[in-house]
Amino acid sequence: MDTYEFLTATDRALIQATQPLRRSNRRACERLNTDLYVALRLSGKLIVQGRVSNISRHGIFVEVPVDLLPESGQVELRSYQGDVMLSASGDIVHKTAEGVGISLRGPIMMYEMIEGAQYALDPVAIAV
């Protein structure tokens, strides 16, 4: 038997209450893997290029050199795929050593450059 089994119910509850919260269950939508290269703009200026590694209905994670980005702020994302441009805007909500998490402000817009058509996309539509 380990020490934990000898503790009273009150002691066990206190230990559990002081443990860090597990972050894995806090997301409302599933993350899907993707492999999409994007340019990030801050205040209309190109800051850095990166790779979207996962996406959900509400946000994306972009692998970028984080030393070039602020801790928070609004960013624009653009990606060109042939004659199609994908565009989105969002807010940096967290930074890690690998990149930034961005909360999307709306749908991802798809613009067909030749025909001039535009469409609003569900973010998960671009997942691999």
N, C-alpha and C positions, 0 to 999 in steps of 0.2 A: 504494500500500500504506500502511496506517496503522501506527502504532507497535506496536499489539498483535500484529501478525503477526510482528514481529521478535523478540519475547520468547521466551525458552526455555520449554519445557513446565512447568518448575518455577515460573517467574515467573507464567505464566498461571494455574496451579493456585492459587498464593498469592493472586492478585488475586481469583479467583472465590471462594475460601474466606472472604475478608474482606468480600464484598458482603452487604448485608442480605438475609435470607431473604424470599422472596416468600410472602405470607400467603394468596394465593388458593387454594392447594391443600391447606390444612390442615383444611378442613371435611369431616366424615364424611358429611354430608347436604346435598343441594341446598337453597338458599334459594329460597323462592317469594314473589312480591310479594303483598301484601294491603293492604287499606285498612280498618282496624278501629280504632275509637276506644275507649280504655280508661282506667280510673281506676287509678292506682298508689297502693297503701297501704304504709306502712312502720310497723311496730309497731301495726297496726290503725288508724292515722290516715291520712285522705286527704292525700296529699302533692301530687299533680299529675295532670292529665289529659293524655293524649298520644295519638298515632296509631301503631299498629303498621304499619310499612311493609314488613317482610318477616319470614318465619317459616320455620323448618325443624323437623325432628322433635325437635331438642334445644334450640332457643332462638329468641328473637325480638329484633327491633330496634324500639325504641319511640322515636319522635321526641318529645322533651319539652324544656322549658327545664331544662338540666342544672344550673344553679346551685341548683335546689331539691332536688337529690338528692345523697346521699353517694357517695363513690368506689366503695363496695362495700356489700353488705348484702342481707338477704332482703326481697323485696317480694311483695305480693299484687296480682294484676291482676284487674279485673272489667270486663265489658262487658255492656250490656243491649241486646237486640235484640227489641223487642216484649215478649212475655211469657216470653222466654228470657233467662237469665243465663249468661254464660260466666265461668268462674273458673279461675285458675291461680296457682301460686306458683313463685318462682324466685329466683335470685341475680344481682345486678348484677355482671357480669364485666368490663365496660369502658365507658368514657364517651368520647364524642366531642363536638365542638361541636354536632352535630345531635341527639344523644340518647344512649340507653344500650342496650347489649347485655345481654340477660338469658338466663341458662341456666335452662331449665325444670327443676323438681324432679320432675315427673310429668306425667300427661296433663292436658289441658284438660278441665275438667268442665263439662257443660251441664246446667242445671237448668230444667225447665219449671215456671214459677211456678204456673200454674193446676192442672195435673194432678199436680204434685208428683213427677214422674219425674226421674231423673237418669241421665246417661250420661257415660262417659269417651270423649273424642274424641282421635283422632290430630291433633296440631297442624296438619298440612298440610291437614286437612279443611276448615279455615276460610280457606285461601288463595283469593284471587280468581282 
